[in-house]
Amino acid sequence: MFTTQAPQVRAGRREWAGLAVLMIPVLLISIDNTVLGFAIPAISTGLHPTGTQLLWIVDIYALMLAGLLVAMGSIGDRVGRRKLLVIGAIGFGLASLLAAFSTSAEMLIASRALLGIFGATLMPSTLSLIRNIFLNAKDRRVAIATWSAMFSGGAALGPIVGGILLEHFHWSAIFFINLPLIAIFIPAAIVLLPESRDPNPGRIDPLSIVLSMLMLTPLVYAIKHVMADGADLLFWGTMTVTVLAGTGFVLRQLYSSRPLLDVRLFTNKVFTSAVASNLLSVMGLAGFLYFGTQLLQLVLGLSPVEAALVLIPGLIAAIISGYAAVPIMARLQPRVVVPCALVLNAFGLGIVAFTPEHSVAGMLISFLILGIGIGTARSSRMI
């Protein structure tokens, strides 16, 4: 078993094969977060969603994913991380089928919400299993860099995959591609991954889970609503729910003997800066991909495949820079590497924001710089 290795023993073929298996759900999660970029025009034509519904189709996946990550990590500690991975993969596949056969905007929103829920069962278990499989510090750094590179690369790969598929198939194809990956992952996970769980996990706290969702969901709704209808009574009501739920969540974690999330960690400058840098990187990547995919097609007139090709250099840069961060971090402190990476992110986004005349070359260069910055920033804070 992996967990009986001594810390000084280097990983062997079985461990690295297990890492390859773990990268399948990482790619599934990250690709599905951005794959809709090129599909939005086709979905708009096919399902006729309103502007608000279209935003929910895009955002509900990430909202459910983020809101349930901590809760699903806690459940994995109790039922077993490999078991939760397999259950989540099966649910992810069924939700993908439901999304592919959606006949209305409401059905697609519900399907994307289910994808986010089951995606939340996959993500924390992959990192936990990496830390159980790779006990040697050097091997673990490479494994975590691989996780980070695949996550960043998968997010960039999503629009590329979507663009290529939409050139030849119906928009539902972007969900069908999950099925063969899941079919490969489930038996491979059972054979190659060890089971692991927390020997003393404590009780599940359903109220904390509810409060965390009540903190996030009304906030997202309020932001969407205020952009469409202004700061009316509904906006202030949802913001009140967000503030009350957020306050209740923080207080419950502070006074709980086994909190769902130890909010005291945010008093640690290293932890808080890591979270902030990852948040800024993800926001920059998601914003660029949502804006860039539309601009390349609707403004610059590229086909889905042509637009996808523009993003490939940035995808490659994100993956390579994630691995390059490993030797860089051996020589430089995170307080040097991460700010430099964030400056690259800002520079890449600035090219798009302050260029009066957008061009294909400008978008390519912008995403290339952004990919280097995001890949470096994420790996530097994960290692």
N, C-alpha and C positions, 0 to 999 in steps of 0.2 A: 504493500500500500504506500501511497505517496507520503502519508503523514508520519511514517516510521523512519523516514530518512533523517540522518543527522544533518545539521545546518551546513556543515562543510562539504557535503556530498553534492557534486554537480548534477544537474538534470540530465537524464538520458533520453533515448528516442521516444519512450512512452510519454514522458512529460511534455516534450515538444509536440508530439502528436496530439496530446490533450489540449495544448494551447491552440493548435490549428482548429480543433473542434470548437473551442470556446469563441473563436473569432466569427463563427457563423452567426450566432445570435447578436453579436456586436454589430455586424454588418446589417443584419435584418433591422435592428432598432434604428440605426443611424440613417440607413437608406430610406426607410419609410418616413423619417422625419422631414425629408426634403424632396422626395420623389415626385410630389405633386406639382413642383415648380413649372414644368413644361406642360403638365396635363390640365392646368387651370382653364385655358381657353377651350379645350375639348369638353371638359366637364361642364363649363358654362353653357356651351351649345347643347349638350346632351340632356342635362338635368334642369337647366334654367333656374339656378339658385339666385336668391337676392344677394346684394353685396354683403350683408351681415352673415348670411348663411355660408357664403363662400369663405369668409374669414374663419368661421367656425370649422368648416371642412379642413382648412389648413392647420388651425391652431389647437383643435380639441385633442389631437393625438399627443402633442408635446405637453399640454396642460395635464392630462391624465397621467402621462408618464412621470412628469416631475412631481406631481402631487402624491403619488403612491410609491415612489422609489424607497423612501425610508421605511414605510410600512411593509412593503414586500421584502425588503432586506431583513426585517425583524421576523417575518413569517418564515423566510428561508432558514434563519438560524434555528427555528423550532422543528419544521417538518423535514428539513434536509435540503441543501442547496441544489444538488443534482436533481432530486425529485421535483423541486419547484421549477427548475429549468425545463425539464421534460413536459410537465403540466403546462407551463407557460407557452412552450413551443407548439403544443397541440392546440391550445386556445388561440394563439397567434395565427395559425394556419386556418382555423375555422372562421376567425374574424376577417381574414384576408379574402376568403371565399364570399363572405357576406358583402364585403365592400365591392368586390368585383361584379356582383350581380345586383348592385344597388339600382333602384329604379326611381329614386327621388333624392332630393338634397337631404331631407331628414334621415332617410335610411343610410346615406353615406356618412353623415355626421355621427350617427349611432355606431356605425361600423368602425369609424376611425377612433371613437372613444373606446371601444372594446380593444382595438389594436393597442392603444395607449395603456390600458389596464394590463393586458397580458405582456406588453413590452416591459412594463415595470417589474414583472416577475423575473425577467431575464437579466437585466442590466446589473443589479447588485450582486447576483449570484456569480456572475462571471468574474468579477474582481475578487470576491471572497475565495473562490476556488483557485484563482491564480496564486493568491497568498498561501493557500494550503499546499498547492502542488510544488511551487518553487521556493524551497527553503534556503537555497544559497542566495546571498544578497546580489551578486552579479547577475545570476540567471533571472532573479526576480525583476531587476531593473530593466533587462531586455524584454521580459514578458510584459511588464506594465507599459513600456514604450510601444510595444506591438499593439497592446490594447488601445492606447491613446491614438496611435497612428491609424489603426483601423476605424476607430470611432470618427476621427476627423476626416479621414479619407472616405469613409462610407457616406458621411453627410455631403461631401462634395460629389461623390459618385451618384447620389440619388438623382439629381437633375440630368446627369449624363445618361444613366440607364433609362430614365423616363423619356428623354428626347429621342433616343434610338428606337425604343419600343413604339412611341407614338408616330414615328415616321411610317411604320408598317402595320400597326395593329390598333385596335380599339383602346380607349383609355383604361379599360378594366385590366389590360395586360400588366399594368404596373403593380397590381396586387397578385396576379397569378404567379409572378416570378418568385414569390416567397415560398411557394409550395415545394418545389424540388429541393430548395435549401433545407427546409424543415424535414423533408423525407430523409435527407442525408444525415442531418444533425441528430435526430432522436436515437437511432441505433448506435451511432458513433459515440454519443454521450454516455449511453448505458454501458458500453464496452470500455471506453478509455478514461472516463472521469470518475474520480473517487467520490463517495458520499461524505459529506461533512456537515456538522451542525454545532451550534453552541451548546456545550454541556450544561450550562446554567443560564438559560435565556430569559427567565422571568415570564410574566404574563403579557399577552397581547393587550394593548390599550386601544379599544375601538373608538373611545371618545376623542383621543388625540388624532386618530386618523380622520374622523369626521371634521374636527376643528381645522386640520390642515387643509382639507379640501374646501371648507367654507371660507378659508382665508384666501385661497388662490382663485377659485372659480368666479366669485362675484367681482374680484378685482379685474380679471380679464374681461368679463362682461361689461363692467363699468367703463373701461377704456374704449371698447368697441362702441358702446352706446353713446358716449359723450362726443365721439368723432362724427356720429351720424345725426344725433338729435340735440346735442348740447348738454349743458349741466342742468338737467331738469330734476324733478323729484325722484324719479327712478334711479338716476345716477347717484344722488346723495344717499338714497336708501341702500343701494348695493355697496357703496363705499363704507357705510356704517356697519353693515354686516361683516365686511372684510376687517375693519378695525377691531370690532368686538371679538370676532373669531380669532384673529391674530393675537390679541391680548390674552384671551383665554388659553390659547395654545402655549404661549410662552410661559404663563404662570403655571400651567399644569406640568410643563416639563421641569420648571425650576423646583417644584415641590414634590415631584415624584421620585421615589427611590430607584426606579428603573425607567428613566424617560425614554420615549420613542426617539427623540433627538436631544442630545445634550447641548442646549443652547448656550451653556457657559463656554463652549468651544470658541464662540465668536469673540470672547475676550482675549483669545490667543491671536496675536498679530500674524503669525505664520499661517494659521488656518484661515483667518479672515481674508488675508491677501490672496491666498490660493483660490478661495471661493470667488472672490471678486474678479480675479484675472480670468478664471474659467468662464464666469458669467459674461464678462465683456467680450471674450473671444467667441462664445456661442452666439451672443447677440449680433456681433459683427458678421459672422458667417451666415446665420439665418437671414438677417436683413439683406445682405448682398444677394444671396441665392434667390430670395423671393422677388427682389427688385430686378436683378440682373436677367433672370430667365424671361421675365415679361418684356424688358427693354429689348433684349436681343431678338425676340420674335415680333412683338407688336410695333416697335419703333424702328429697329434696324432691318426688319424684314427677313430675318433668317428662318430657315426651316428648323424643326426640332433637332434634327441630326447636326446641322451646321452650328446651331447654337450650343449643342452639347460639346462639339469639338473645341469650341472656344474655352470651355471650362477644364479641359483635360490637363493642360500644363499646371494649373493651380492645384488640381487633385494630386498629381505626382509630387508637387512641391510640398503639400501638406504631409504626405506619407514619408517622404525622405527626411524632411526637417524633424519629424517626430523621432525618427531613429537617430538623427544627427545630434539631438539634444542629449543623448546618453553620454558620449565622450565630452561634450561641451560642459555638462553639469559636473563632470569629474574635475574640471579645471576652474570653473567659475561658479560663484555663488548665485542662487536663484534671484537674489535682489538685483543682480546685474542682468541676468539673462531674460527674466520675465518682463521688466520694463522695456528692454530693447525690442522684444517680440511684440509687445503692445504698441510700441511706436510704429513698427512695420504695419500692424493692423490698421492703425489710424492713417498712415500714409496711403495704404491701398484703398481704403474707403474714401480718403480725400480726393483721390484721382477721379472717382465717380462723382463725388458731391460737388466739386468745384470746376469740373471741365465743362465749359459751355456747350461744346458740340461733342456728343457721345459718338464713339466709334468702336468697331469690333476690336481693333488693336488696343485701344484704351481699356476696354473691358477685360481683355486677355491679360494685359500687364497688371491691372488692378487686382484681379483674382490670383495671379501668380504671387504677388507680394503678400496678399492677404493669406494665402495658403502657407507660405513660409512662416509668417508670424503666428498663425493659429496653431500649426503643428508644433512649433517650438514652445509656445506658451503652455499648451495643454500638457505636453510631455514633461516639461520642466517642473510643473507643479504636481504631477502624478508620481514622478520618480522619487 
